[in-house]
């Protein structure tokens, strides 16, 4: 109940600027990590892995990537699902062309290829911004989906146009394919999320992140004080696309196993990732995870309560999900534009001052 810094003294700049300056936060974080790595894998089953944990972790990476671009650098993008498709098809081509490549190397290379594509589509941001940039990235979404549909080379001339993940093992344990255990899928995604979250947190606190935020707040003033808009904007597109490409590679190889680009990477997923950023909180690492968790858990909860518990028709529950999502987006944009992250920050601030008035 108590949330205090009392007795938590800092004797160096490094200690004062660490990720979790309050001891309670540090303990809470490492306890959560211990549970995530040491407890959940022993109890997770296929349902919880496929319905909750694995999609949450994958979409958290994609939301984190979009938040770096939109929340920290102020560049609007509606092509996230298209860049996920680039990561998915890049991983497929790498795994089929180079069977000896380590799976994690494939994931990193897929992210790198997506970063190059994202940088190319980020070039218009040097001349346009706001609504016009959103339209340009939306055009990238449709172009990429069309490209993967129409060029047979990307799906190895398959008659169905569908791509299926080849089997991969590590230390004799299947990582991809139908034989992969739920705990293995979960741990693979969790390790990658942990590393990428750590990197993103430190990026936003360093020189690169400060240049992004300067461009976001006022690009002309940032340029006057020495921030290079070319480097700042293109680095934001590259790093954001790298994260989203890794999410797409995991979405295909670990989660789905087989995809068709129009169904798995349509415009709906681009908007879903954007809604995760809005509800979680723009410009917040924690908000990326909170928004992804909320929008992944909400449909599961509604399905279990309304369909499984109350016996509602599934289509009615699906329509109600859209209504709730739309209402929440409007409420957050009007009442709290900084999303769940801001609500959590206010709650912690009140706890720090309790029982005194805020």
C-alpha positions as CSV (number, residue, x, y, z in Angstrom):
1,X,0.0,0.0,0.0
2,X,2.9,2.3,0.7
3,X,4.9,3.6,-2.3
4,X,7.7,5.8,-1.0
5,X,11.3,6.8,-1.7
6,X,12.0,7.3,2.0
7,X,15.5,6.0,2.7
8,X,16.2,5.4,-1.0
9,X,19.1,7.8,-1.4
10,X,21.2,8.3,-4.5
11,X,24.9,9.0,-4.4
12,X,25.7,9.2,-8.1
13,X,24.2,10.5,-11.3
14,X,24.1,6.9,-12.7
15,X,22.0,5.7,-9.8
16,X,19.6,8.7,-10.1
17,X,19.1,8.2,-13.8
18,X,18.6,4.4,-13.7
19,X,15.5,2.9,-15.3
20,X,13.8,2.3,-12.0
21,X,15.1,4.9,-9.5
22,X,12.6,3.8,-6.8
23,X,13.5,0.6,-5.0
24,X,9.9,-0.6,-4.9
25,X,9.8,-0.4,-8.7
26,X,13.0,-2.3,-9.1
27,X,11.8,-5.1,-6.8
28,X,8.4,-5.2,-8.6
29,X,10.0,-5.4,-12.0
30,X,12.4,-8.3,-11.1
31,X,9.7,-10.2,-9.3
32,X,7.6,-10.0,-12.5
33,X,10.5,-11.1,-14.6
34,X,11.2,-14.0,-12.2
35,X,7.5,-15.1,-12.5
36,X,7.5,-14.7,-16.3
37,X,10.7,-16.7,-16.9
38,X,10.6,-19.1,-14.0
39,X,7.0,-19.9,-13.2
40,X,4.7,-19.3,-16.2
41,X,6.5,-21.7,-18.6
42,X,5.8,-24.6,-16.3
43,X,2.0,-23.9,-16.1
44,X,1.2,-22.5,-19.6
45,X,-0.9,-24.6,-21.9
46,X,-1.8,-24.4,-25.6
47,X,-4.9,-22.3,-25.0
48,X,-3.2,-19.6,-22.9
49,X,-0.2,-19.5,-25.2
50,X,-2.1,-19.2,-28.4
51,X,-5.0,-17.0,-27.1
52,X,-3.2,-14.7,-24.7
53,X,0.6,-14.8,-24.0
54,X,2.1,-15.3,-27.5
55,X,-0.1,-12.8,-29.4
56,X,0.4,-10.3,-26.5
57,X,4.2,-10.5,-26.6
58,X,4.3,-10.3,-30.4
59,X,1.9,-7.3,-30.6
60,X,3.8,-5.7,-27.8
61,X,6.9,-5.6,-30.0
62,X,4.9,-4.1,-32.9
63,X,3.3,-1.6,-30.6
64,X,6.6,-0.7,-29.2
65,X,8.0,-0.1,-32.7
66,X,5.1,2.1,-33.7
67,X,5.3,4.0,-30.4
68,X,9.0,4.8,-31.1
69,X,8.0,6.3,-34.4
70,X,4.7,8.0,-33.6
71,X,4.9,8.6,-29.8
72,X,8.5,9.6,-29.6
73,X,9.3,11.1,-33.0
74,X,5.8,12.3,-33.9
75,X,5.7,10.6,-37.4
76,X,2.3,9.1,-38.1
77,X,2.2,5.6,-39.7
78,X,-0.7,3.5,-40.9
79,X,1.4,0.8,-42.6
80,X,2.5,-1.3,-39.6
81,X,0.8,-4.5,-40.8
82,X,2.5,-4.1,-44.2
83,X,5.9,-3.9,-42.5
84,X,5.0,-7.0,-40.4
85,X,4.4,-8.7,-43.7
86,X,7.9,-7.7,-44.9
87,X,9.3,-9.3,-41.7
88,X,7.3,-12.5,-42.2
89,X,8.1,-13.0,-45.9
90,X,11.8,-12.1,-45.2
91,X,12.0,-14.8,-42.5
92,X,10.3,-17.3,-44.8
93,X,12.7,-16.6,-47.7
94,X,15.7,-16.8,-45.3
95,X,14.6,-20.0,-43.7
96,X,13.9,-21.7,-47.1
97,X,17.0,-20.4,-48.8
98,X,19.5,-20.8,-46.0
99,X,18.3,-23.8,-43.9
100,X,21.5,-23.7,-41.8
101,X,20.9,-20.3,-40.4
102,X,20.1,-20.0,-36.7
103,X,16.5,-19.1,-36.0
104,X,17.4,-16.0,-34.0
105,X,19.8,-14.8,-36.7
106,X,16.8,-15.2,-39.2
107,X,14.7,-13.1,-36.9
108,X,17.3,-10.3,-36.7
109,X,18.0,-10.4,-40.4
110,X,14.2,-10.1,-41.1
111,X,14.1,-7.1,-38.8
112,X,17.1,-5.6,-40.7
113,X,15.4,-6.1,-44.1
114,X,12.2,-4.5,-42.8
115,X,14.3,-1.6,-41.5
116,X,15.6,-0.9,-45.0
117,X,12.1,-1.1,-46.5
118,X,10.8,1.2,-43.7
119,X,13.5,3.7,-44.3
120,X,12.7,3.8,-48.0
121,X,9.0,4.5,-47.2
122,X,10.0,7.0,-44.6
123,X,11.7,9.3,-47.1
124,X,8.4,11.3,-47.7
125,X,8.5,12.3,-44.0
126,X,11.3,14.8,-45.0
127,X,8.8,16.8,-47.0
128,X,5.3,16.0,-45.6
129,X,3.9,15.3,-42.2
130,X,0.6,14.8,-40.3
131,X,-2.3,13.6,-42.4
132,X,-0.3,13.5,-45.6
133,X,2.3,11.3,-44.1
134,X,-0.4,9.0,-42.7
135,X,-1.8,8.6,-46.2
136,X,1.7,7.9,-47.6
137,X,2.3,5.1,-45.1
138,X,-1.2,3.8,-45.8
139,X,-0.3,3.6,-49.4
140,X,2.8,1.6,-48.4
141,X,0.5,-0.9,-46.5
142,X,-1.6,-1.5,-49.7
143,X,1.5,-1.7,-52.0
144,X,3.3,-4.2,-49.8
145,X,0.2,-6.5,-49.5
146,X,-0.3,-6.3,-53.3
147,X,3.4,-7.0,-53.9
148,X,3.4,-10.2,-51.8
149,X,0.2,-11.3,-53.4
150,X,1.3,-10.7,-57.0
151,X,4.9,-11.8,-57.1
152,X,5.2,-15.6,-56.9
153,X,8.9,-15.5,-55.9
154,X,7.9,-14.3,-52.4
155,X,5.9,-17.4,-51.7
156,X,8.1,-19.8,-53.7
157,X,5.5,-20.2,-56.5
158,X,3.1,-22.0,-54.2
159,X,-0.2,-22.7,-55.9
160,X,-2.2,-21.5,-52.9
161,X,-0.2,-18.4,-52.4
162,X,0.3,-19.4,-48.8
163,X,3.6,-19.6,-46.9
164,X,4.3,-22.2,-44.3
165,X,7.1,-22.1,-41.8
166,X,9.9,-24.7,-42.1
167,X,10.7,-26.8,-39.0
168,X,13.5,-25.4,-36.9
169,X,15.2,-26.8,-33.8
170,X,17.5,-25.5,-31.2
171,X,19.3,-27.9,-28.8
172,X,17.0,-30.6,-30.1
173,X,13.9,-28.7,-29.2
174,X,11.4,-27.7,-31.9
175,X,11.1,-23.9,-32.1
176,X,8.8,-23.7,-35.2
177,X,6.3,-26.1,-36.7
178,X,3.3,-27.9,-35.3
179,X,5.3,-29.9,-32.8
180,X,6.5,-26.8,-30.9
181,X,5.4,-26.8,-27.3
182,X,3.4,-23.9,-25.8
183,X,6.2,-23.1,-23.3
184,X,8.8,-22.9,-26.1
185,X,6.7,-20.5,-28.1
186,X,6.2,-18.4,-25.0
187,X,9.9,-18.3,-24.0
188,X,11.2,-17.5,-27.5
189,X,8.9,-14.5,-27.7
190,X,9.5,-13.5,-24.1
191,X,13.3,-13.4,-24.5
192,X,13.0,-11.3,-27.6
193,X,10.5,-8.9,-26.0
194,X,12.8,-8.5,-22.9
195,X,15.8,-7.6,-25.0
196,X,14.0,-5.3,-27.4
197,X,12.2,-3.6,-24.5
198,X,15.5,-3.0,-22.7
199,X,17.0,-1.5,-25.9
200,X,14.0,0.7,-26.6
201,X,14.0,2.0,-23.0
202,X,17.7,3.0,-23.3
203,X,17.3,4.4,-26.8
204,X,14.6,6.8,-25.7
205,X,16.7,8.0,-22.8
206,X,19.8,8.7,-24.9
207,X,20.9,11.1,-27.7
208,X,18.8,9.4,-30.3
209,X,15.6,9.5,-28.3
210,X,16.1,13.1,-27.3
211,X,16.5,14.1,-31.0
212,X,13.3,12.2,-31.8
213,X,11.4,14.1,-29.1
214,X,12.8,17.4,-30.2
215,X,11.5,16.7,-33.8
216,X,8.2,15.6,-32.3
217,X,7.7,18.8,-30.3
218,X,8.8,21.3,-32.9
219,X,10.9,20.2,-35.9
220,X,11.9,23.8,-36.9
221,X,13.2,24.6,-33.5
222,X,15.0,21.3,-33.3
223,X,16.8,21.9,-36.6
224,X,17.8,25.4,-35.3
225,X,19.5,24.0,-32.2
226,X,21.4,21.4,-34.2
227,X,19.2,18.3,-34.6
228,X,19.5,16.8,-38.1
229,X,15.9,16.1,-39.2
230,X,17.1,13.7,-41.9
231,X,18.9,11.5,-39.5
232,X,16.3,11.8,-36.7
233,X,13.3,10.9,-38.9
234,X,14.9,8.2,-40.9
235,X,16.5,6.6,-37.8
236,X,13.0,6.5,-36.3
237,X,11.5,4.9,-39.3
238,X,14.4,2.4,-39.5
239,X,14.3,1.3,-35.8
240,X,10.5,1.3,-35.7
241,X,10.4,-0.9,-38.8
242,X,13.1,-3.2,-37.3
243,X,10.9,-3.8,-34.3
244,X,7.7,-4.3,-36.4
245,X,9.6,-6.6,-38.8
246,X,10.7,-8.8,-35.9
247,X,7.1,-8.9,-34.7
248,X,6.0,-10.0,-38.2
249,X,8.6,-12.7,-38.4
250,X,7.5,-14.1,-35.0
251,X,3.8,-13.7,-35.9
252,X,4.4,-16.0,-38.9
253,X,7.0,-18.4,-37.7
254,X,6.1,-18.9,-34.0
255,X,2.4,-18.0,-33.7
256,X,0.6,-18.8,-36.9
257,X,2.9,-21.2,-38.8
258,X,1.2,-20.5,-42.1
259,X,-0.1,-17.2,-43.4
260,X,-1.8,-15.6,-46.4
261,X,-0.7,-12.0,-46.6
262,X,-4.2,-10.5,-47.2
263,X,-5.7,-12.2,-44.2
264,X,-2.8,-12.0,-41.7
265,X,-1.4,-8.6,-42.5
266,X,-4.5,-6.6,-43.7
267,X,-5.3,-3.0,-42.8
268,X,-7.2,-4.2,-39.7
269,X,-4.0,-5.1,-38.0
270,X,-2.4,-1.7,-38.8
271,X,-5.3,0.0,-37.1
272,X,-5.2,-2.5,-34.2
273,X,-1.6,-1.6,-33.5
274,X,-2.3,2.1,-33.7
275,X,-5.2,1.6,-31.2
276,X,-2.8,-0.2,-28.9
277,X,-0.5,2.8,-29.0
278,X,-3.4,5.3,-28.4
279,X,-5.0,3.4,-25.5
280,X,-1.6,2.5,-23.9
281,X,-0.1,5.9,-24.2
282,X,1.9,7.8,-26.8
283,X,5.5,8.2,-25.9
284,X,5.6,5.5,-23.2
285,X,7.4,2.2,-23.2
286,X,5.1,1.0,-20.4
287,X,2.1,2.2,-22.4
288,X,3.1,0.0,-25.4
289,X,2.8,-3.1,-23.2
290,X,-0.4,-1.9,-21.4
291,X,-2.2,-1.1,-24.7
292,X,-1.2,-4.5,-26.2
293,X,-2.3,-6.4,-23.1
294,X,-5.6,-4.5,-23.0
295,X,-6.6,-5.1,-26.6
296,X,-5.5,-8.7,-26.6
297,X,-7.2,-9.6,-23.3
298,X,-10.4,-7.7,-23.9
299,X,-11.7,-10.0,-26.8
300,X,-10.7,-13.1,-24.8
301,X,-12.5,-11.9,-21.8
302,X,-15.6,-10.9,-23.7
303,X,-15.7,-14.3,-25.5
304,X,-15.4,-16.2,-22.3
305,X,-17.9,-14.1,-20.4
306,X,-20.5,-13.3,-23.0
307,X,-20.3,-16.4,-25.3
308,X,-19.1,-19.1,-22.9
309,X,-20.8,-17.8,-19.7
310,X,-24.0,-16.0,-20.8
311,X,-24.5,-17.9,-24.1
312,X,-24.6,-14.9,-26.3
313,X,-24.1,-15.4,-30.1
314,X,-20.4,-15.0,-31.1
315,X,-21.2,-12.4,-33.8
316,X,-23.0,-10.2,-31.2
317,X,-20.0,-10.4,-28.9
318,X,-17.7,-9.5,-31.8
319,X,-19.8,-6.4,-32.6
320,X,-19.8,-5.4,-28.9
321,X,-16.0,-5.7,-29.0
322,X,-15.8,-3.1,-31.8
323,X,-18.2,-0.8,-30.0
324,X,-16.2,-1.0,-26.8
325,X,-12.9,-0.4,-28.6
326,X,-14.3,2.6,-30.5
327,X,-15.8,4.1,-27.3
328,X,-12.5,3.6,-25.4
329,X,-10.5,5.4,-28.2
330,X,-12.8,8.4,-28.1
331,X,-12.8,8.5,-24.3
332,X,-9.0,8.3,-24.1
333,X,-8.5,10.9,-26.8
334,X,-10.8,13.4,-25.0
335,X,-10.2,12.6,-21.3
336,X,-6.7,11.2,-21.2
337,X,-4.7,11.5,-24.5
338,X,-1.7,9.9,-22.8
339,X,-3.6,6.7,-22.2
340,X,-3.2,4.0,-19.6
341,X,0.5,4.9,-19.0
342,X,-0.6,8.4,-17.7
343,X,-3.3,6.8,-15.5
344,X,-0.7,4.5,-13.9
345,X,1.7,7.4,-13.4
346,X,-1.0,9.4,-11.6
347,X,-1.9,6.5,-9.5
348,X,1.7,6.0,-8.4
349,X,2.0,9.7,-7.7
350,X,-1.1,9.6,-5.4
351,X,0.3,6.5,-3.6
352,X,3.6,8.4,-3.0
353,X,1.7,11.2,-1.3
354,X,-1.0,9.1,0.5
355,X,-2.6,9.8,3.0
356,X,-2.0,13.5,2.3
357,X,-4.1,15.3,-0.3
358,X,-2.9,15.3,-3.9
